[in-house]
Amino acid sequence: MKFIHIICLSLALSASCLEATVSAQTGTGYFLHTVTKGQSLYSIASMYNVSVDDIVRLNPGSREQIRAGEALKIPQTHYSNESGQQFHTIQAGETLYQLTVKYKVSAQAICKANPGLSAANFRIGQVIVIPAQDNSTAQPVQTVQPEPSTKKNEWRDMHKVERKETIFSISQQYGITQEELIAANPELRNGKLKKGSFLFIPYSQSQETANNTPSVQTTPSNEELFKESSTSKKQIKTIKVGVMLPFSSGNQDEQSRMVEFYEGFLMAVDSLKHQGVSADIYTYDTKGTTIGTNAILSQSKLKDMDIIFGPARQSSIAPVASFAEKNNIRLVVPFSPKVDQVFKNPNIYQVNTPQSYLYSKVYEHFIRKFGKTNVIFLDDGSGDKEKAEFIKGMKNELKDNNVKFSHIQLGSDIDPDRVIAAMDTLRENIFIPTSGRNTALTRLLPHLMLVRREHPAFNMHLFGYPEWQTYTQDFLANFYELDTYFYSSFYTNNLFPAAINFTHAYRRWYSKDMSNTYPKYGMLGFDIGYFFLKGLAQQGNKLEENLDRVQVTPIQTGFCFERVNNWGGFINRKVFFVHFTKDYELIKLDFE
């Protein structure tokens, strides 16, 4: 899970390049993918069944950095050769009906292949899967609007941005509106032009309207076709639940965590039972092996499940994901941060956020909260490679948002003057260690504590990492005094009423306490089970369309599931900041 640096689209202008653009939608060339926050070259390659090298070959420089909002050329042939399916980037003015005619497939087939697609998000730049041709015909119409014979493709020209040019001046040069230029080049939405970059110049919509011969158009609208392709809501009276975990893997620590997770899960089932939710639970021991997993998948009863939780081992994810997709069963992967299948399988829910997606959310929230502060990176000299991607990405994000920052290294000798020299004493300052280790905190905190105590009026904060919540026994007083924040997807305050009540209930149920781990697996099992089973009870077969309506208050785990693309599954992108205030309060900041 590599953090995504930012994409620089670099197009070589030549006749052959323009021809390639024309062939981008034919299945023999390439299509364009607009990068979204959190995506990495690896995740993009995974969703299109190509290699990172394939993408880099078409996009020189992309291995070094890619930028959200810009476009990458993706080779088409790899996927279409395997299954008859291909990818299509929606062009300006295209409709679902036009695609059914162009590719000779039904609207129902396109909608089924793209469960994340709707009339609301059917827009320029979206990539969708076009399934293999079928014998269905497009919707009948009385009159079909012919395509202008002079139009070869959606792009009339390419323009290289020169110094001092603006969106307005380029629009005027080509006789198009600023809105048309931005629609063809989504990266311009932030209003920034980069000298030397290339822009697509679309045809003017007003000119096209004037050149087209008026005719009566009765083709079905996107709204009508999506409505016809949708299914009616069905309630699930008794939810059939499969749980596949390694309860006897031979690894005592793993077994203990899995048992505790399952115990918390059963408490969620019991809680929902008292609310009228009915569920049949089928529990399987994978033994932590592929053989054990495949033996479970061979059982016919598993095909009847509405949802499966598991597996835990990385090696077992692929066969279970394939089984779930084939039998149209929801699969919740609770632990692994690397689930390649989520980019191609619409039935998968990945709870543990991949690093690139996690970091992008942290940066977004950080800029929202601290966009006007002076940021100081503190290097203890230990060279923590685990945080290198995070720090590099944070610095790029700060640069893009014009946030002032500096980087200083502190040694074993306490040197408050060096810290003060990096601060802006008239503004808010926030310190970010470049290492998340407790040894780094041991070396760095004395510097900050001395400055805090000698200059109590200075506005200063400390910002750090999820693992810091396991260090509170050693650094809790320092965290409060330095007005500390850290980000996390998992957090509970043991003094919160919900945490106290659950801890007491767990002790009553099992005559033991939960293990002192991060996260607490008993709470994790409860939160995940409660969220999905309540969601299925409320929304039935329409859960995926109504995830934002599943109202739960988790004890430890945050949930904000978003589809990774129109044909793939869901990744949990929930991140919050935990704040140890100077007033000795503990606050969990939710940015949603």
C-alpha positions as CSV (number, residue, x, y, z in Angstrom):
1,M,0.0,0.0,0.0
2,K,2.1,2.8,-1.3
3,F,1.0,6.3,-0.8
4,I,0.0,7.9,-4.1
5,H,2.1,10.9,-5.0
6,I,0.6,12.8,-7.6
7,I,0.0,12.3,-11.2
8,C,1.6,14.5,-13.9
9,L,-0.1,13.9,-17.2
10,S,2.5,14.3,-19.9
11,L,1.3,13.9,-23.5
12,A,3.6,14.0,-26.5
13,L,1.8,15.9,-29.2
14,S,2.1,14.2,-32.5
15,A,-0.2,12.8,-35.3
16,S,0.2,9.3,-33.9
17,C,-0.8,10.5,-30.4
18,L,-4.0,12.0,-31.7
19,E,-4.8,8.8,-33.6
20,A,-4.2,6.8,-30.4
21,T,-6.8,9.1,-28.7
22,V,-9.3,8.3,-31.4
23,S,-8.7,4.6,-30.9
24,A,-8.9,4.8,-27.2
25,Q,-12.5,3.6,-27.2
26,T,-12.2,0.9,-29.8
27,G,-10.6,-1.8,-27.7
28,T,-7.4,-1.7,-29.6
29,G,-5.7,1.3,-28.1
30,Y,-6.1,2.8,-24.7
31,F,-8.7,4.7,-22.6
32,L,-8.3,7.5,-20.0
33,H,-8.6,7.0,-16.3
34,T,-9.0,10.1,-14.1
35,V,-7.1,9.5,-10.8
36,T,-9.0,10.0,-7.5
37,K,-7.6,10.6,-4.1
38,G,-6.0,7.6,-2.5
39,Q,-5.4,5.7,-5.7
40,S,-1.9,4.4,-6.4
41,L,-0.4,3.0,-9.6
42,Y,-0.8,-0.5,-8.0
43,S,-4.5,-0.1,-7.2
44,I,-5.2,1.4,-10.7
45,A,-3.3,-1.5,-12.3
46,S,-5.3,-4.0,-10.2
47,M,-8.7,-2.6,-11.2
48,Y,-7.9,-2.8,-15.0
49,N,-6.0,-6.2,-15.0
50,V,-2.8,-4.6,-16.3
51,S,0.6,-4.2,-14.7
52,V,2.2,-1.1,-13.3
53,D,4.8,-1.3,-16.0
54,D,2.0,-1.3,-18.6
55,I,0.8,2.0,-17.2
56,V,4.2,3.6,-16.9
57,R,5.0,2.7,-20.5
58,L,2.1,4.8,-21.7
59,N,2.6,7.5,-19.1
60,P,6.3,8.3,-18.7
61,G,7.0,9.9,-15.3
62,S,4.0,8.3,-13.6
63,R,6.2,5.9,-11.5
64,E,7.6,8.9,-9.7
65,Q,4.3,10.7,-9.0
66,I,0.7,10.9,-10.0
67,R,-1.8,13.6,-9.2
68,A,-5.4,13.3,-8.2
69,G,-7.7,14.8,-10.9
70,E,-5.4,14.1,-13.8
71,A,-5.6,11.4,-16.5
72,L,-3.7,8.3,-17.2
73,K,-3.7,6.3,-20.4
74,I,-4.6,2.7,-19.7
75,P,-4.0,-0.1,-22.3
76,Q,-7.3,-1.7,-23.4
77,T,-6.2,-5.0,-24.9
78,H,-5.3,-7.0,-21.7
79,Y,-8.9,-7.2,-20.4
80,S,-10.9,-7.5,-23.6
81,N,-8.8,-10.4,-24.9
82,E,-9.6,-12.4,-21.8
83,S,-13.4,-12.0,-21.4
84,G,-14.8,-10.0,-24.3
85,Q,-15.3,-7.2,-21.9
86,Q,-13.7,-3.8,-22.3
87,F,-13.5,-0.4,-20.6
88,H,-15.0,2.8,-21.8
89,T,-14.4,6.4,-20.6
90,I,-17.7,8.4,-20.8
91,Q,-17.3,11.3,-23.2
92,A,-19.1,14.7,-23.2
93,G,-22.7,14.3,-24.2
94,E,-22.8,10.5,-24.3
95,T,-25.8,8.7,-22.9
96,L,-26.4,5.2,-21.8
97,Y,-28.6,4.6,-24.8
98,Q,-25.9,5.6,-27.2
99,L,-23.5,3.1,-25.6
100,T,-26.1,0.3,-26.1
101,V,-26.1,1.1,-29.8
102,K,-22.4,1.6,-30.1
103,Y,-21.4,-1.7,-28.3
104,K,-24.5,-3.7,-29.2
105,V,-25.3,-4.6,-25.6
106,S,-28.4,-3.9,-23.5
107,A,-28.8,-1.2,-20.9
108,Q,-29.5,-4.0,-18.4
109,A,-26.2,-5.7,-19.2
110,I,-24.2,-2.5,-18.7
111,C,-26.0,-1.7,-15.5
112,K,-25.4,-5.2,-14.2
113,A,-21.7,-5.0,-15.0
114,N,-21.4,-1.6,-13.3
115,P,-23.4,-1.8,-10.0
116,G,-21.8,1.5,-8.9
117,L,-23.1,3.4,-11.9
118,S,-26.3,5.5,-11.8
119,A,-28.0,8.3,-13.7
120,A,-26.6,10.7,-11.1
121,N,-23.0,9.8,-11.6
122,F,-23.1,9.0,-15.4
123,R,-20.8,11.8,-16.4
124,I,-17.8,12.7,-18.4
125,G,-14.5,11.0,-17.4
126,Q,-16.2,8.1,-15.6
127,V,-14.8,4.7,-16.6
128,I,-17.2,1.8,-17.0
129,V,-17.1,-1.9,-18.0
130,I,-18.7,-2.7,-21.3
131,P,-19.7,-6.4,-21.1
132,A,-19.4,-8.8,-24.0
133,Q,-21.9,-8.4,-26.8
134,D,-25.3,-10.0,-26.3
135,N,-28.3,-10.6,-28.6
136,S,-30.3,-7.9,-26.9
137,T,-31.3,-4.9,-28.9
138,A,-31.2,-1.3,-27.8
139,Q,-34.4,0.4,-26.7
140,P,-36.7,1.1,-29.7
141,V,-37.0,4.7,-30.8
142,Q,-39.0,6.5,-33.4
143,T,-36.1,8.7,-34.7
144,V,-32.4,8.4,-34.0
145,Q,-30.2,11.5,-34.1
146,P,-27.4,10.9,-36.5
147,E,-23.8,11.7,-35.5
148,P,-22.3,14.6,-37.5
149,S,-20.3,13.1,-40.4
150,T,-17.5,15.6,-39.8
151,K,-16.9,14.6,-36.2
152,K,-14.0,12.1,-35.8
153,N,-13.8,12.1,-31.9
154,E,-14.7,14.1,-28.9
155,W,-11.6,16.2,-28.9
156,R,-11.0,18.7,-31.7
157,D,-7.5,19.7,-30.7
158,M,-4.8,19.6,-28.0
159,H,-3.3,22.7,-26.5
160,K,0.0,23.1,-24.7
161,V,-0.2,25.6,-21.8
162,E,2.1,28.5,-22.1
163,R,3.3,31.0,-19.5
164,K,0.6,33.5,-18.2
165,E,-2.3,31.7,-20.0
166,T,-5.5,31.3,-18.1
167,I,-8.6,29.1,-18.4
168,F,-10.4,32.2,-19.7
169,S,-7.8,33.1,-22.4
170,I,-7.6,29.5,-23.7
171,S,-11.4,29.2,-23.8
172,Q,-11.6,32.5,-25.8
173,Q,-8.8,31.3,-28.2
174,Y,-10.8,28.2,-29.2
175,G,-14.3,29.8,-29.0
176,I,-15.6,27.5,-26.2
177,T,-16.9,28.2,-22.8
178,Q,-14.8,27.8,-19.6
179,E,-17.2,25.2,-18.5
180,E,-16.7,23.1,-21.6
181,L,-12.9,23.3,-21.2
182,I,-13.1,22.3,-17.5
183,A,-15.5,19.4,-18.3
184,A,-13.0,18.1,-20.9
185,N,-10.1,18.5,-18.4
186,P,-11.3,17.7,-14.8
187,E,-7.9,18.6,-13.3
188,L,-8.8,22.3,-14.0
189,R,-11.5,22.3,-11.4
190,N,-9.1,23.8,-8.8
191,G,-8.5,26.7,-11.2
192,K,-4.8,26.0,-11.6
193,L,-3.0,25.7,-14.9
194,K,0.5,24.2,-15.2
195,K,2.9,25.5,-17.8
196,G,3.9,22.8,-20.3
197,S,0.9,20.5,-19.6
198,F,-1.5,19.5,-22.4
199,L,-5.3,20.2,-22.5
200,F,-8.0,18.5,-24.5
201,I,-9.9,21.1,-26.5
202,P,-13.5,19.8,-27.0
203,Y,-15.9,20.7,-29.7
204,S,-18.2,23.7,-28.8
205,Q,-21.6,22.4,-27.8
206,S,-23.2,25.5,-29.3
207,Q,-21.5,24.9,-32.7
208,E,-22.6,21.3,-32.7
209,T,-26.2,22.3,-32.0
210,A,-26.1,24.8,-34.8
211,N,-24.6,22.2,-37.3
212,N,-26.9,19.4,-36.5
213,T,-30.1,18.9,-38.4
214,P,-33.1,19.2,-36.1
215,S,-35.0,16.0,-35.7
216,V,-37.5,14.5,-33.3
217,Q,-35.6,12.7,-30.6
218,T,-37.4,10.0,-28.6
219,T,-34.5,7.9,-27.3
220,P,-34.9,6.8,-23.6
221,S,-33.2,9.0,-21.1
222,N,-30.5,7.8,-18.6
223,E,-33.0,8.0,-15.8
224,E,-35.5,5.8,-17.7
225,L,-33.0,3.1,-18.6
226,F,-31.5,3.0,-15.1
227,K,-35.0,2.7,-13.6
228,E,-35.9,-0.1,-15.9
229,S,-32.7,-1.9,-15.0
230,S,-33.1,-1.6,-11.2
231,T,-34.6,-4.3,-9.0
232,S,-37.3,-3.8,-6.4
233,K,-36.4,-3.8,-2.7
234,K,-36.6,-7.1,-0.9
235,Q,-36.4,-7.6,2.8
236,I,-34.3,-10.5,4.3
237,K,-36.4,-12.1,7.0
238,T,-33.6,-14.3,8.4
239,I,-30.1,-13.3,7.5
240,K,-27.9,-16.3,6.7
241,V,-24.4,-15.5,7.9
242,G,-21.1,-17.4,7.3
243,V,-18.1,-16.8,9.5
244,M,-14.8,-18.2,8.2
245,L,-11.9,-17.7,10.6
246,P,-8.7,-19.7,11.6
247,F,-9.8,-20.8,15.1
248,S,-7.2,-23.6,15.2
249,S,-4.3,-22.4,13.0
250,G,-1.5,-23.4,15.4
251,N,-0.6,-19.8,16.0
252,Q,-1.7,-19.1,19.6
253,D,-1.8,-15.3,19.3
254,E,-3.8,-15.5,16.0
255,Q,-6.2,-18.1,17.5
256,S,-6.7,-15.8,20.6
257,R,-7.5,-12.8,18.4
258,M,-10.0,-14.8,16.2
259,V,-11.8,-16.2,19.2
260,E,-12.1,-12.8,20.8
261,F,-13.4,-11.3,17.5
262,Y,-16.0,-14.0,17.2
263,E,-17.1,-13.5,20.8
264,G,-17.7,-9.8,20.1
265,F,-19.5,-10.7,16.9
266,L,-21.9,-13.0,18.8
267,M,-22.6,-10.2,21.3
268,A,-23.7,-8.1,18.3
269,V,-25.9,-10.8,17.0
270,D,-27.5,-11.1,20.5
271,S,-28.0,-7.3,20.7
272,L,-29.7,-7.2,17.3
273,K,-31.9,-10.3,18.3
274,H,-33.4,-8.2,21.0
275,Q,-34.3,-5.6,18.3
276,G,-36.1,-8.2,16.3
277,V,-33.3,-9.1,13.8
278,S,-33.2,-12.7,12.9
279,A,-30.0,-14.4,11.8
280,D,-28.7,-17.9,11.3
281,I,-24.9,-18.2,11.9
282,Y,-22.8,-20.8,10.2
283,T,-19.3,-20.9,11.7
284,Y,-16.3,-22.5,9.9
285,D,-12.7,-23.1,11.0
286,T,-10.4,-22.5,8.1
287,K,-7.4,-23.8,10.2
288,G,-5.4,-21.0,8.6
289,T,-4.7,-23.1,5.4
290,T,-5.8,-22.9,1.8
291,I,-6.8,-26.6,2.0
292,G,-9.1,-25.9,5.0
293,T,-10.6,-22.9,3.2
294,N,-11.3,-24.9,0.0
295,A,-12.9,-27.7,1.9
296,I,-15.4,-25.2,3.4
297,L,-16.1,-23.6,0.0
298,S,-17.0,-27.1,-1.4
299,Q,-20.0,-27.3,1.0
300,S,-23.3,-26.6,-0.8
301,K,-24.9,-24.8,2.2
302,L,-22.4,-22.0,1.9
303,K,-23.9,-20.9,-1.4
304,D,-27.1,-19.9,0.4
305,M,-25.3,-17.2,2.6
306,D,-26.4,-13.6,2.4
307,I,-23.0,-12.5,3.8
308,I,-19.7,-14.0,4.7
309,F,-17.2,-12.6,7.3
310,G,-13.6,-13.6,6.7
311,P,-11.1,-15.0,5.9
312,A,-8.2,-13.8,8.0
313,R,-5.2,-15.2,6.1
314,Q,-4.1,-13.3,2.9
315,S,-3.7,-16.6,1.0
316,S,-7.4,-17.5,1.5
317,I,-8.8,-14.2,0.3
318,A,-8.7,-15.0,-3.5
319,P,-10.6,-18.3,-3.4
320,V,-13.2,-16.9,-1.0
321,A,-13.6,-13.8,-3.1
322,S,-14.1,-15.8,-6.2
323,F,-16.7,-18.0,-4.5
324,A,-18.6,-14.9,-3.2
325,E,-18.6,-13.3,-6.7
326,K,-19.8,-16.4,-8.4
327,N,-22.6,-16.9,-5.9
328,N,-23.4,-13.2,-5.5
329,I,-22.7,-13.2,-1.7
330,R,-21.4,-10.2,0.2
331,L,-17.9,-10.7,1.6
332,V,-16.6,-8.7,4.5
333,V,-12.8,-8.9,4.9
334,P,-12.2,-7.7,8.4
335,F,-8.4,-7.6,8.9
336,S,-6.3,-7.5,5.7
337,P,-5.2,-4.1,4.4
338,K,-4.3,-5.7,1.0
339,V,-7.3,-7.0,-0.9
340,D,-6.6,-6.8,-4.6
341,Q,-10.0,-8.4,-5.4
342,V,-11.9,-5.4,-4.1
343,F,-11.0,-3.5,-7.3
344,K,-12.8,-6.0,-9.5
345,N,-15.4,-7.7,-7.3
346,P,-18.5,-5.7,-6.4
347,N,-19.4,-7.9,-3.5
348,I,-16.4,-7.2,-1.3
349,Y,-16.2,-4.9,1.7
350,Q,-12.6,-4.1,2.9
351,V,-12.7,-2.9,6.5
352,N,-9.0,-2.3,7.0
353,T,-8.2,0.8,4.9
354,P,-5.3,0.4,2.4
355,Q,-2.4,2.7,3.2
356,S,-2.7,5.0,0.2
357,Y,-6.5,5.6,0.8
358,L,-5.9,6.1,4.5
359,Y,-3.2,8.6,4.0
360,S,-5.2,10.6,1.4
361,K,-8.0,11.0,4.0
362,V,-5.6,12.0,6.7
363,Y,-4.1,14.7,4.5
364,E,-7.6,15.9,3.6
365,H,-8.6,16.2,7.2
366,F,-5.3,17.7,8.2
367,I,-5.6,20.5,5.6
368,R,-9.1,21.2,6.7
369,K,-8.1,21.4,10.4
370,F,-4.5,22.9,10.2
371,G,-4.4,24.6,6.8
372,K,-3.4,27.9,8.3
373,T,-0.7,26.6,10.7
374,N,3.0,26.5,10.6
375,V,4.0,22.8,10.2
376,I,7.3,21.6,11.6
377,F,8.6,18.0,10.9
378,L,10.7,16.6,13.7
379,D,13.4,14.2,12.8
380,D,15.0,12.2,15.6
381,G,17.6,10.7,13.2
382,S,16.3,7.1,13.5
383,G,15.2,6.9,9.8
384,D,11.8,5.3,10.3
385,K,11.1,3.9,6.8
386,E,7.6,2.9,7.8
387,K,6.6,6.6,7.9
388,A,8.6,7.8,4.9
389,E,5.7,7.5,2.5
390,F,3.4,9.3,4.9
391,I,5.8,12.2,5.5
392,K,6.6,12.5,1.7
393,G,2.9,12.6,0.9
394,M,2.1,15.1,3.6
395,K,4.8,17.5,2.4
396,N,3.5,17.3,-1.2
397,E,0.0,18.0,0.1
398,L,1.2,21.0,2.1
399,K,3.0,22.3,-1.0
400,D,-0.1,22.0,-3.1
401,N,-2.2,23.9,-0.5
402,N,0.5,26.6,0.1
403,V,0.9,25.6,3.8
404,K,4.2,26.7,5.3
405,F,6.4,23.9,6.7
406,S,10.0,23.1,7.7
407,H,12.1,20.1,8.7
408,I,14.5,20.0,11.6
409,Q,16.6,17.3,13.2
410,L,17.0,17.2,17.0
411,G,19.7,15.3,18.9
412,S,20.0,14.0,22.4
413,D,21.1,17.4,23.8
414,I,18.1,19.4,24.6
415,D,18.0,22.5,22.4
416,P,14.8,24.6,22.8
417,D,16.3,27.4,20.7
418,R,16.3,25.2,17.6
419,V,12.7,24.4,18.1
420,I,11.7,28.0,18.7
421,A,13.7,29.1,15.6
422,A,11.5,26.9,13.5
423,M,8.3,28.2,15.0
424,D,6.2,31.2,14.1
425,T,5.6,32.5,17.6
426,L,2.7,34.7,16.4
427,R,0.8,31.8,14.8
428,E,-0.4,28.2,15.5
429,N,2.4,25.7,15.2
430,I,2.1,21.9,14.8
431,F,4.9,19.4,15.2
432,I,4.9,16.1,13.3
433,P,7.6,13.5,14.2
434,T,8.9,11.6,11.2
435,S,8.8,8.4,13.2
436,G,5.9,6.8,15.0
437,R,8.1,4.7,17.4
438,N,8.0,5.3,21.1
439,T,11.8,5.6,21.1
440,A,11.4,8.6,18.8
441,L,8.9,10.2,21.2
442,T,11.3,9.6,24.1
443,R,14.0,11.6,22.2
444,L,11.8,14.4,20.9
445,L,9.3,15.2,23.6
446,P,11.9,16.7,26.1
447,H,12.7,19.4,23.5
448,L,9.0,20.3,23.1
449,M,8.2,20.0,26.8
450,L,10.9,22.5,27.7
451,V,9.6,25.0,25.1
452,R,6.0,24.5,26.3
453,R,6.9,25.1,30.0
454,E,9.2,28.1,29.4
455,H,6.8,29.7,26.9
456,P,3.3,28.7,27.9
457,A,1.7,31.4,25.6
458,F,3.1,29.7,22.5
459,N,0.4,28.1,20.3
460,M,1.8,24.6,19.7
461,H,0.4,21.2,19.0
462,L,1.8,17.7,18.4
463,F,0.5,15.4,15.6
464,G,1.1,11.7,15.2
465,Y,0.1,8.2,14.5
466,P,-2.4,5.5,15.4
467,E,0.1,3.4,17.4
468,W,0.4,6.3,19.8
469,Q,-2.7,5.1,21.6
470,T,-0.7,2.2,22.8
471,Y,1.9,4.5,24.4
472,T,-0.5,6.4,26.6
473,Q,0.7,4.7,29.7
474,D,4.2,6.3,29.2
475,F,3.3,9.6,27.5
476,L,-0.3,10.5,28.5
477,A,0.7,13.6,30.6
478,N,2.9,14.8,27.7
479,F,0.1,14.3,25.2
480,Y,-2.3,16.5,27.2
481,E,0.3,19.2,27.9
482,L,1.3,19.4,24.2
483,D,-2.3,19.5,23.0
484,T,-1.8,16.3,20.9
485,Y,-3.7,14.9,17.9
486,F,-3.3,11.6,16.2
487,Y,-5.2,10.0,13.3
488,S,-6.8,6.5,13.4
489,S,-9.6,4.3,12.0
490,F,-9.8,2.5,15.3
491,Y,-10.1,4.1,18.7
492,T,-12.0,3.9,21.9
493,N,-11.6,5.7,25.2
494,N,-12.0,3.1,27.9
495,L,-13.8,5.8,30.0
496,F,-16.5,6.3,27.4
497,P,-19.9,4.9,28.6
498,A,-20.2,2.6,25.5
499,A,-16.7,1.2,26.1
500,I,-17.4,0.6,29.8
501,N,-20.7,-1.1,29.2
502,F,-19.2,-3.4,26.5
503,T,-16.2,-4.3,28.6
504,H,-18.5,-5.2,31.5
505,A,-20.8,-7.2,29.3
506,Y,-17.9,-9.1,27.7
507,R,-16.6,-10.0,31.2
508,R,-20.1,-11.3,32.1
509,W,-20.4,-13.3,28.9
510,Y,-17.0,-14.9,28.9
511,S,-15.6,-14.5,32.5
512,K,-12.5,-12.9,31.2
513,D,-11.2,-9.5,30.0
514,M,-10.3,-8.6,26.4
515,S,-6.7,-8.8,25.5
516,N,-4.8,-5.4,25.7
517,T,-4.3,-5.1,21.9
518,Y,-4.8,-2.5,19.3
519,P,-7.4,-2.7,18.1
520,K,-9.4,-4.6,20.7
521,Y,-10.7,-7.6,18.7
522,G,-13.8,-8.1,20.8
523,M,-15.0,-4.6,20.0
524,L,-13.9,-5.0,16.4
525,G,-16.1,-8.1,16.0
526,F,-19.0,-6.4,17.7
527,D,-18.8,-3.2,15.5
528,I,-18.4,-5.1,12.2
529,G,-21.2,-7.6,13.0
530,Y,-23.6,-4.9,14.2
531,F,-23.0,-2.6,11.3
532,F,-23.6,-5.2,8.5
533,L,-26.3,-7.2,10.1
534,K,-28.3,-4.2,11.0
535,G,-27.8,-2.8,7.5
536,L,-29.1,-6.0,5.9
537,A,-32.0,-6.0,8.3
538,Q,-32.9,-2.4,7.4
539,Q,-32.1,-2.3,3.7
540,G,-32.3,-5.9,2.5
541,N,-31.0,-6.3,-1.1
542,K,-30.6,-2.5,-1.4
543,L,-27.8,-2.3,1.3
544,E,-25.2,-1.2,-1.3
545,E,-27.3,1.7,-2.4
546,N,-28.1,2.9,1.2
547,L,-25.0,2.4,3.2
548,D,-25.2,6.0,4.3
549,R,-28.5,5.2,5.9
550,V,-27.2,2.6,8.2
551,Q,-27.1,4.6,11.4
552,V,-24.9,3.0,14.1
553,T,-22.6,4.3,16.8
554,P,-19.6,2.0,16.8
555,I,-17.7,1.5,20.0
556,Q,-14.2,1.4,18.4
557,T,-14.4,1.1,14.6
558,G,-15.4,3.9,12.1
559,F,-17.2,3.0,8.9
560,C,-17.4,5.0,5.7
561,F,-17.6,2.6,2.8
562,E,-17.0,4.0,-0.7
563,R,-16.9,2.0,-4.0
564,V,-13.5,2.0,-5.6
565,N,-15.0,2.2,-9.1
566,N,-18.2,1.4,-10.9
567,W,-17.6,-2.4,-11.1
568,G,-15.6,-3.0,-7.9
569,G,-16.3,-3.3,-4.2
570,F,-16.1,-1.1,-1.2
571,I,-13.2,0.2,0.9
572,N,-13.6,1.7,4.4
573,R,-12.3,5.2,4.3
574,K,-13.3,6.4,7.8
575,V,-10.6,8.3,9.6
576,F,-10.9,10.5,12.6
577,F,-8.5,12.5,14.8
578,V,-8.1,11.9,18.5
579,H,-7.4,15.1,20.5
580,F,-5.7,15.2,23.9
581,T,-6.6,18.8,24.9
582,K,-4.6,21.0,27.3
583,D,-7.8,21.0,29.5
584,Y,-7.3,17.2,30.0
585,E,-10.2,16.3,27.8
586,L,-10.2,13.5,25.2
587,I,-12.1,14.3,22.0
588,K,-12.7,12.2,18.9
589,L,-13.0,14.5,15.9
590,D,-15.3,13.1,13.2
591,F,-15.0,15.0,9.9
592,E,-17.9,13.4,8.1
